[in-house]
Amino acid sequence: SAGAVTPDYGHTIVRNFLVDRFGSRSIDLGAVVASDVQAFVERQARRLRSRALKQVVSALRAFLRYASYRGEVGTSLIGAVPAVAVWTTTPQLPRAISAEHAQLAIESCDQNSAVGRRDRAILLVLARLGLRAGEVIKLLLEDVDWEGGHLRIRGKNPHECLMPLPVDVGRAITAYLKQGRPRTDDRHLFVRTRAPFRGFIRDGDGVGSVVRNALERAGVDAPHKGSHQFRHALAVRMLQEGASIPEIGELLRHRSPLSTAIYAKVDIVALRALALPWPGSAA
């Protein structure tokens, strides 16, 4: 669960609290007051997300409860540990990169290098087609239908489908094949740039590394570094441009409408029109 704390991590949290309070001095739990606990949690809150902060307060409560049992602190000190609100949705809201940041990541690729041409093609496939990292890894040379302008996609299940090949994606793939992809018998479209020249490991993080490196080069401090955020960004942009939920689900190849319905929650402009005025407000 969100508040579960492993013993080792709990020890680390408690040790950090004691060092924060006493430094190199002798530890005297009887000298700990409520403001010490609250100040420590407030400082942790500036650098941790709510779920990680929840682990901090859980560990502190457990430690103070044990110290109270031993008679070293009063029971009132346990109640001084602040509560942490963790707002959740079921399912969680999509983690989408902004269109501007996505473009900066794409433009950060050096088109004069083999790595840059490959990475730019991968990022464009993610951004324009909304492919999953695993689907990018599975792409083969014969999946590109140049005459028909299609790309064959192999989904999470044995299901395959054809998707239109956007012009900019096709040009990026062409540039990579002509002046970036090393000579190899491997039939994967995207291969490693170091020997042995073969496709990315199926369960590895090769595509994720491409995304993280591009964001770092572009100076984008995105809250999420994974490749899936490009898929979410495509869906959010389509929704804002007037696409329907079924149309988005078809592009993302969702098997259940419930998987797509979550994107309705991020269309703030449309949702604002449905919001009731706050009681007593000017509206």
C-alpha positions in Angstrom: 0.0 0.0 0.0 1.0 3.7 -0.3 1.9 3.9 3.4 3.7 0.6 3.7 7.3 1.0 4.9 10.0 -1.6 4.7 12.1 -2.1 7.8 15.4 -0.8 6.2 13.7 2.3 4.8 11.9 2.9 8.1 15.3 2.8 9.9 16.6 5.3 7.4 13.7 7.7 8.0 14.1 7.5 11.8 17.9 8.0 11.6 17.4 11.0 9.4 14.9 12.5 11.9 17.3 12.0 14.8 20.2 13.5 12.9 18.0 16.4 11.9 17.0 17.0 15.5 20.2 16.3 17.4 23.0 16.4 14.8 26.2 14.9 16.4 24.9 15.5 19.9 23.7 12.8 22.3 20.1 11.7 21.6 17.6 12.6 24.3 14.1 11.6 23.1 12.7 13.4 26.2 13.8 16.7 24.6 11.8 16.1 21.4 8.7 18.4 21.1 5.8 18.5 18.6 7.4 21.4 16.6 10.5 19.2 16.0 8.4 16.5 14.4 6.3 18.9 12.4 9.3 20.9 11.1 11.0 17.7 10.0 7.9 16.5 8.0 7.6 20.0 6.5 11.2 19.9 5.2 10.6 16.4 3.7 7.4 17.7 2.1 9.4 20.1 0.0 11.3 17.4 -1.8 9.1 14.3 -1.7 5.8 13.4 -3.4 2.8 12.7 -1.3 3.1 8.9 -1.4 6.8 9.0 -0.3 5.9 11.5 2.4 3.2 9.2 3.6 5.9 6.6 4.3 7.9 9.2 6.2 5.0 9.9 8.6 4.2 6.2 8.9 7.7 5.5 10.0 7.8 8.4 12.4 4.5 7.3 14.0 5.7 3.8 14.5 9.0 5.0 16.0 7.2 7.4 18.4 4.7 4.8 19.3 7.5 2.4 20.3 9.3 5.2 22.2 6.1 6.0 24.1 5.7 2.3 25.0 9.2 2.5 26.5 8.2 5.6 28.4 10.8 7.8 26.6 8.2 10.2 25.0 4.6 11.2 25.8 1.7 9.8 23.9 0.8 13.3 22.7 3.9 13.4 20.5 2.5 10.6 18.3 -0.5 12.9 17.4 1.9 15.7 16.5 2.9 13.8 13.3 1.0 15.6 10.5 -1.4 13.6 8.2 -0.6 13.5 4.5 -3.4 13.8 2.0 -3.0 11.5 -1.0 -5.5 12.4 -3.7 -6.2 9.5 -6.0 -8.4 8.7 -9.0 -9.3 5.3 -10.2 -7.7 4.9 -12.6 -5.0 7.5 -12.1 -4.9 10.6 -14.3 -2.7 10.2 -17.4 0.9 11.5 -17.1 1.3 13.5 -20.3 4.2 15.7 -21.4 3.2 19.0 -22.9 3.3 19.4 -26.7 6.1 22.1 -26.3 8.3 19.8 -24.2 7.7 16.9 -26.6 8.9 19.0 -29.5 11.9 20.2 -27.6 12.9 16.6 -26.9 12.5 15.7 -30.6 14.5 18.8 -31.7 17.3 17.9 -29.2 18.4 14.9 -31.3 21.5 15.5 -33.4 20.5 14.8 -37.0 24.1 14.6 -38.0 24.8 11.5 -35.9 23.6 7.9 -36.2 22.3 7.9 -32.6 20.5 11.2 -33.1 18.8 10.0 -36.3 17.6 6.9 -34.6 16.5 8.6 -31.4 14.6 11.3 -33.4 12.7 8.6 -35.4 11.8 6.8 -32.2 10.6 10.0 -30.5 8.5 10.9 -33.5 6.9 7.4 -33.6 6.0 7.8 -29.9 4.7 11.4 -30.3 2.8 11.0 -33.6 1.5 7.4 -33.3 1.2 7.0 -29.5 3.0 3.6 -29.6 4.0 1.8 -26.4 7.7 1.2 -25.8 7.2 -2.5 -26.4 5.5 -1.8 -29.7 8.4 0.3 -30.9 10.8 -2.5 -29.9 8.8 -5.0 -31.9 8.9 -3.0 -35.1 10.6 -4.9 -38.0 11.9 -3.5 -41.3 9.1 -5.2 -43.2 6.5 -3.5 -41.0 7.0 -0.3 -42.9 4.8 -0.2 -46.0 6.3 2.6 -48.0 4.0 2.3 -51.0 0.8 2.1 -48.9 2.0 4.6 -46.3 1.3 2.3 -43.3 3.1 0.9 -40.3 2.3 -2.5 -39.0 1.9 -2.5 -35.2 2.1 -5.6 -32.9 0.2 -4.8 -29.7 0.4 -6.3 -26.2 -1.5 -9.3 -27.4 -1.0 -11.3 -30.7 -3.2 -8.6 -32.2 -1.8 -6.6 -35.2 -3.1 -3.5 -36.9 -2.0 -1.1 -39.6 -1.6 2.6 -38.8 -1.1 5.5 -41.2 2.6 6.6 -41.5 2.8 10.4 -41.0 5.1 12.2 -43.4 7.5 13.5 -40.8 7.8 10.0 -39.2 8.5 8.4 -42.6 11.2 11.0 -43.3 12.8 10.4 -40.0 12.8 6.7 -40.4 14.2 7.0 -43.9 17.0 9.3 -42.7 17.9 6.7 -40.0 17.8 3.7 -42.5 20.0 5.6 -45.0 22.5 7.2 -42.6 22.2 5.8 -39.1 21.2 2.1 -39.0 24.3 -0.1 -38.9 24.7 -3.1 -41.2 23.2 -6.1 -39.4 21.2 -9.2 -40.1 18.8 -8.3 -37.3 15.4 -7.4 -38.8 14.3 -5.0 -36.1 13.7 -1.5 -37.3 15.5 0.1 -34.5 18.8 -1.4 -33.3 21.5 -0.6 -30.8 24.3 1.7 -32.0 27.0 -0.4 -30.4 28.0 -4.0 -31.3 26.3 -6.4 -31.3 23.9 -4.5 -33.6 20.6 -6.0 -32.6 17.2 -4.8 -31.5 16.5 -3.5 -28.0 16.0 -6.1 -25.2 12.3 -7.0 -25.1 11.9 -6.3 -21.4 14.6 -3.7 -21.2 14.5 0.1 -20.9 16.1 1.1 -24.2 13.2 3.3 -25.4 12.9 4.8 -21.9 16.6 5.7 -22.0 16.1 7.4 -25.4 13.3 9.5 -23.8 15.2 10.4 -20.7 18.3 11.4 -22.6 16.3 13.6 -24.9 14.5 15.4 -22.1 17.9 16.0 -20.3 19.4 17.4 -23.5 16.4 19.6 -24.1 16.6 20.9 -20.5 13.0 19.7 -19.8 12.4 19.0 -16.2 9.4 16.8 -16.7 7.8 15.1 -13.6 7.8 11.8 -15.5 10.6 10.5 -17.7 9.0 7.4 -19.2 8.0 6.9 -22.9 4.3 6.4 -22.0 3.9 10.2 -21.5 4.1 10.8 -25.2 1.2 8.4 -25.7 -0.8 10.2 -23.1 0.1 13.6 -24.6 -1.2 12.5 -28.0 -4.5 11.5 -26.5 -4.8 14.8 -24.6 -4.0 16.9 -27.6 -6.6 15.0 -29.8 -9.2 15.5 -27.1 -8.5 19.3 -26.9 -8.7 19.4 -30.7 -12.2 18.0 -30.7 -11.6 14.2 -31.2 -14.2 11.9 -29.5 -13.3 9.4 -26.8 -14.0 6.5 -29.3 -11.7 8.0 -31.9 -8.9 8.3 -29.3 -9.5 4.8 -28.1 -9.2 3.5 -31.7 -5.9 5.3 -32.3 -4.4 4.0 -29.0 -5.8 0.6 -29.7 -7.6 0.3 -26.4 -9.6 -2.9 -26.0 -11.9 -1.4 -23.4 -13.7 2.0 -23.5 -12.9 2.4 -19.8 -9.2 2.7 -20.7 -9.9 5.8 -22.8 -12.5 7.4 -20.7 -9.9 8.6 -18.2 -8.8 11.2 -20.7 -12.1 13.1 -20.3 -10.8 14.0 -16.8 -7.9 16.0 -18.1 -9.9 18.2 -20.5 -10.1 21.1 -18.0 -11.7 23.5 -20.4 -14.6 21.2 -21.1 -15.0 20.2 -17.5 -15.1 23.9 -16.4 -18.3 24.4 -18.2 -19.9 21.7 -16.2 -18.8 23.0 -12.8 -21.5 24.5 -10.6 -20.8 27.9 -9.1 -19.4 28.0 -5.6 -22.1 28.9 -3.0 -22.0 32.6 -2.2 -19.7 33.4 -5.1 -20.3 36.3 -7.5 -21.1 33.7 -10.3 
